[in-house]
């Protein structure tokens, strides 16, 4: 009997050491080699700067909504947004900006009635890297070589309305919106909007500038009832049009890089010591392609 405790102590001392903590998706991405990252074209970056100095950067999905994005570029370069405001902030839904009066003539040179750029043939934007985890809204999901998460059914594909997604505000169909009024998703992913509105990008930096604003109450839609509540926008410009020294630069983790699959697994099955029960699943909107800010070249 006196030998039991010493034997137990000896067994414990000889036990295999605890495995090292499982790396997180962020740690895996941070350690990825330079070749695993792709550069985002500054012509596809839209900078939104508020009068208080806060900024947000939108990565434009030019290949997915070419006509709408062409409009957005024209609108930005025309100065049409010089008096734009954020006029709608609906809790757990969207922040919307543009012409609150709905009376301003559209910017010159745009396509006033773009096509419904809501969905495309599966694989139209390059062979998608398959998402190994089931999505609640789409039978098939994946990641394009250019760094976009896509939902689909194997025949068609579309950009999902995830947190940070930027879409084009519109009236009732067949209107598709010109791009003068945009919104960013600031709450739980409203995937019911998929294939009903053109998604033209995602916020990749400065999300708090859009998501932490006071909520509106008007019309049950989060509109600011008092015009004085509207948040003035200092400027909306394409990063490519800024002086080289002022351009923020960003890269995306290439979905075809081997480390990318490891980041998906790390998000679906987070390790200890905090996570003791692996989920074994992940919503597509929790698997967006990592983006990082880099020093401009």
Buried (B, 14 or more C-beta within 10 A) or exposed (E): EEEEEEEEEEEEEEEEEEEEEBBBBEEBBEEBEEEBBBEBEBBBBBBBBBEEEBBBBBBBBBBBBBBBBBBBBBBBBBEBBEEBBBBBBBEEBBBBBBBBEEEEEBBEEBBEEBEBBBBBEBBBBBEBBEBBBEBEBBEBBBBBBBBBBBBBEEEBBBBBBBBBBBBBBBEEEEEBBBBBBBBBBBEEBBBEBBBEBBBBBBBBBBBEBBBEBEBBBBEEEBBBEEEEBBBEBBBBBBBBEBEEEEBBBBBBBBBBBEBBBBBBBBBBBBBEEEEEEEEEBBBBBBBBBBBBEBEBE
